Amino acid sequence: MSLNEQVSKILENFDNASSIEIVDVLKQIRPQFKSNLTSEYLDGKIQKILDVDDESEKKKQCKALIPYLNWYLQGI
């Protein structure tokens, strides 16, 4: 499955995607952003998600990063 397909799948079925799956895709798209500041910000957000133990809190934080998935699909 291509990265575009993975991102689309997560966006279409966000509630059933695991936080691990979402973080994995975010890690893959992070280097594709043209701005280092954006990549570094996203990296910090990913680390914050990984540091949380509660799955519902992880999903809440992942949901806040949906715009990054949309930007990736739009060609950044």
Backbone as a chain_set.jsonl record, in Angstrom:
{"seq": "MSLNEQVSKILENFDNASSIEIVDVLKQIRPQFKSNLTSEYLDGKIQKILDVDDESEKKKQCKALIPYLNWYLQGI", "coords": {"N": [[0.85, -1.175, 0.0], [0.612, 2.157, -0.89], [2.011, 5.237, 0.423], [0.286, 7.406, 0.108], [-2.143, 6.028, -0.093], [-2.271, 4.901, 2.451], [-2.499, 7.193, 4.05], [-4.926, 8.219, 3.099], [-6.629, 6.122, 3.844], [-6.485, 6.269, 6.643], [-7.604, 8.819, 7.063], [-10.184, 8.409, 6.086], [-11.176, 6.535, 7.841], [-10.706, 7.288, 10.536], [-11.438, 6.922, 13.265], [-11.202, 4.195, 13.688], [-8.571, 3.665, 13.251], [-5.412, 2.857, 14.641], [-3.448, 4.547, 17.144], [-0.782, 4.03, 16.872], [-0.544, 3.29, 14.197], [-1.267, 5.719, 12.991], [0.76, 7.435, 13.942], [2.965, 6.177, 12.792], [2.539, 6.689, 10.057], [2.606, 9.489, 10.12], [5.289, 9.858, 10.815], [6.463, 8.988, 8.475], [5.64, 10.901, 6.614], [6.654, 13.237, 7.607], [9.393, 14.048, 6.833], [8.859, 15.057, 4.32], [7.811, 17.572, 4.322], [8.399, 20.913, 3.366], [9.371, 22.93, 4.972], [11.711, 23.179, 7.547], [11.048, 23.924, 10.102], [8.356, 23.18, 10.305], [8.615, 20.392, 10.064], [10.159, 19.839, 12.344], [8.41, 20.699, 14.352], [6.29, 18.9, 13.975], [7.661, 16.551, 14.547], [8.145, 16.91, 17.282], [5.503, 16.842, 18.223], [4.819, 14.222, 17.543], [6.572, 12.819, 19.228], [5.525, 13.586, 21.688], [3.051, 12.301, 21.608], [3.915, 9.639, 21.61], [4.95, 9.486, 24.158], [2.781, 9.377, 25.829], [0.68, 7.25, 27.753], [-2.001, 6.503, 27.744], [-4.373, 5.336, 25.507], [-6.679, 6.657, 24.517], [-6.046, 9.331, 24.95], [-3.838, 9.528, 23.303], [-5.073, 9.209, 20.802], [-6.624, 11.508, 20.781], [-4.651, 13.484, 20.641], [-3.53, 12.751, 18.197], [-5.647, 13.318, 16.518], [-5.587, 16.06, 16.418], [-3.591, 16.444, 14.621], [-4.504, 15.915, 12.12], [-4.708, 17.877, 10.015], [-2.095, 17.84, 8.937], [-1.986, 15.406, 7.628], [-3.893, 15.864, 5.667], [-2.635, 17.995, 4.296], [-0.451, 16.644, 3.264], [-1.668, 14.938, 1.395], [-2.573, 16.857, -0.352], [-0.334, 17.613, -1.586], [1.527, 18.974, -0.164]], "CA": [[0.0, 0.0, 0.0], [1.413, 3.38, -0.977], [1.84, 6.181, 1.529], [-0.961, 8.142, -0.165], [-3.262, 5.141, 0.246], [-2.306, 4.782, 3.91], [-3.025, 8.457, 4.578], [-6.354, 8.26, 2.743], [-7.316, 5.122, 4.671], [-6.585, 6.822, 8.0], [-8.558, 9.93, 7.051], [-11.531, 7.881, 5.853], [-11.61, 5.692, 8.949], [-9.84, 7.734, 11.628], [-11.833, 6.373, 14.567], [-10.774, 2.8, 13.799], [-7.119, 3.577, 13.079], [-4.706, 2.893, 15.925], [-2.527, 5.678, 17.267], [0.509, 3.556, 16.361], [-0.646, 3.384, 12.741], [-1.275, 7.142, 12.642], [2.105, 7.956, 14.214], [3.858, 5.607, 11.783], [2.331, 7.445, 8.817], [3.112, 10.851, 10.353], [6.753, 9.785, 10.742], [6.843, 8.831, 7.069], [5.4, 12.124, 5.836], [7.37, 14.36, 8.236], [10.516, 14.589, 6.052], [8.397, 15.583, 3.041], [7.443, 18.978, 4.455], [9.478, 21.766, 2.856], [9.878, 23.766, 6.058], [12.316, 22.455, 8.663], [10.289, 24.275, 11.297], [7.165, 22.325, 10.305], [9.065, 19.025, 10.338], [10.572, 19.776, 13.746], [7.19, 20.817, 15.152], [5.592, 17.625, 13.86], [8.472, 15.576, 15.271], [7.859, 17.119, 18.705], [4.141, 16.364, 18.486], [4.872, 12.759, 17.476], [7.211, 12.354, 20.459], [4.566, 13.802, 22.777], [2.069, 11.215, 21.504], [4.571, 8.396, 22.016], [5.204, 9.538, 25.6], [1.519, 9.193, 26.549], [0.322, 5.839, 27.912], [-3.433, 6.307, 27.532], [-4.704, 5.287, 24.077], [-7.661, 7.688, 24.155], [-5.318, 10.604, 24.9], [-3.024, 9.47, 22.082], [-5.966, 9.457, 19.666], [-7.003, 12.922, 20.849], [-3.516, 14.246, 20.129], [-3.417, 12.42, 16.772], [-6.726, 14.013, 15.809], [-5.147, 17.444, 16.22], [-2.604, 16.463, 13.539], [-5.166, 15.58, 10.853], [-4.349, 18.794, 8.92], [-0.837, 17.428, 8.306], [-2.33, 14.329, 6.697], [-4.56, 16.521, 4.536], [-1.625, 18.741, 3.542], [0.349, 15.674, 2.511], [-2.452, 14.506, 0.234], [-2.702, 17.994, -1.269], [0.961, 17.858, -2.21], [2.278, 19.831, 0.757]], "C": [[0.899, 1.242, 0.0], [1.132, 4.287, 0.225], [0.567, 7.002, 1.341], [-2.177, 7.309, 0.221], [-3.398, 4.994, 1.757], [-2.914, 6.034, 4.539], [-4.521, 8.549, 4.309], [-7.165, 7.314, 3.612], [-7.513, 5.65, 6.095], [-7.626, 7.936, 8.047], [-9.993, 9.444, 6.882], [-12.074, 7.137, 7.069], [-10.791, 6.012, 10.2], [-10.167, 7.059, 12.959], [-11.373, 4.933, 14.769], [-9.277, 2.611, 13.581], [-6.459, 3.649, 14.457], [-3.761, 4.093, 15.952], [-1.154, 5.296, 16.723], [0.547, 3.675, 14.84], [-0.565, 4.847, 12.289], [0.117, 7.741, 12.821], [3.093, 7.442, 13.172], [3.754, 6.382, 10.468], [2.85, 8.878, 8.976], [4.641, 10.892, 10.282], [7.223, 9.699, 9.294], [6.65, 10.117, 6.268], [6.196, 13.315, 6.374], [8.522, 14.89, 7.387], [10.094, 15.262, 4.737], [7.977, 17.056, 3.118], [8.642, 19.85, 4.103], [10.121, 22.603, 3.954], [10.455, 22.892, 7.174], [11.552, 22.711, 9.952], [9.044, 23.398, 11.422], [7.544, 20.893, 10.656], [9.454, 18.856, 11.802], [9.365, 19.849, 14.679], [6.443, 19.489, 15.158], [6.344, 16.531, 14.61], [8.226, 15.686, 16.775], [6.483, 16.611, 19.09], [4.093, 14.836, 18.469], [5.475, 12.211, 18.765], [6.271, 12.5, 21.652], [3.512, 12.691, 22.787], [2.677, 9.913, 22.006], [4.808, 8.333, 23.523], [3.952, 9.29, 26.442], [1.184, 7.702, 26.607], [-1.129, 5.551, 27.541], [-3.792, 6.402, 26.046], [-5.696, 6.377, 23.679], [-7.008, 9.07, 24.084], [-4.429, 10.661, 23.653], [-3.878, 9.797, 20.859], [-6.383, 10.925, 19.615], [-5.886, 13.795, 20.273], [-3.299, 13.985, 18.636], [-4.452, 13.192, 15.957], [-6.342, 15.463, 15.514], [-4.157, 17.567, 15.059], [-3.196, 16.072, 12.186], [-4.82, 16.573, 9.736], [-3.043, 18.418, 8.206], [-1.069, 16.302, 7.307], [-2.999, 14.912, 5.458], [-3.558, 17.279, 3.667], [-0.782, 17.795, 2.697], [-0.396, 15.248, 1.245], [-2.592, 15.617, -0.803], [-1.373, 18.352, -1.932], [1.86, 18.787, -1.429], [2.484, 21.121, 0.066]], "O": [[1.829, 1.349, 0.8], [0.143, 4.115, 0.939], [-0.151, 7.263, 2.306], [-3.132, 7.829, 0.799], [-4.51, 4.965, 2.284], [-3.741, 5.945, 5.446], [-5.294, 8.917, 5.194], [-8.256, 7.658, 4.066], [-8.585, 5.492, 6.679], [-8.438, 7.989, 8.97], [-10.914, 10.008, 7.472], [-13.283, 7.11, 7.3], [-10.248, 5.113, 10.842], [-9.261, 6.67, 13.696], [-11.175, 4.501, 15.904], [-8.773, 1.496, 13.717], [-6.893, 4.404, 15.327], [-3.332, 4.585, 14.908], [-0.444, 6.139, 16.175], [1.547, 4.108, 14.267], [0.125, 5.167, 11.321], [0.598, 8.471, 11.954], [3.962, 8.188, 12.718], [4.768, 6.692, 9.844], [3.468, 9.416, 8.058], [5.218, 11.843, 9.754], [8.254, 10.266, 8.932], [7.415, 10.391, 5.343], [6.388, 14.3, 5.66], [8.624, 16.107, 7.227], [10.895, 15.959, 4.115], [7.809, 17.709, 2.087], [9.769, 19.554, 4.5], [11.301, 22.944, 3.862], [9.789, 21.989, 7.68], [11.424, 21.822, 10.794], [8.716, 22.929, 12.512], [6.867, 20.25, 11.459], [9.117, 17.85, 12.427], [9.309, 19.138, 15.683], [6.016, 19.009, 16.209], [5.724, 15.675, 15.241], [8.111, 14.672, 17.463], [6.309, 16.02, 20.155], [3.404, 14.227, 19.288], [4.955, 11.252, 19.335], [6.231, 11.633, 22.526], [3.129, 12.202, 23.849], [2.033, 9.167, 22.743], [4.86, 7.247, 24.099], [4.054, 9.021, 27.639], [1.381, 6.978, 25.631], [-1.441, 4.457, 27.07], [-3.546, 7.424, 25.406], [-5.563, 6.963, 22.605], [-7.382, 9.887, 23.243], [-4.288, 11.712, 23.029], [-3.464, 10.563, 19.989], [-6.483, 11.512, 18.537], [-6.145, 14.727, 19.512], [-2.927, 14.895, 17.895], [-4.171, 13.659, 14.853], [-6.727, 16.02, 14.486], [-3.912, 18.669, 14.568], [-2.46, 15.915, 11.211], [-4.651, 16.145, 8.594], [-2.904, 18.651, 7.005], [-0.422, 16.251, 6.261], [-2.705, 14.503, 4.335], [-3.625, 17.212, 2.44], [-0.441, 18.104, 1.555], [0.183, 15.204, 0.159], [-2.717, 15.344, -1.997], [-1.3, 19.279, -2.738], [2.834, 19.322, -1.958], [3.095, 22.031, 0.626]]}, "num_chains": 1, "name": "protein.A"}
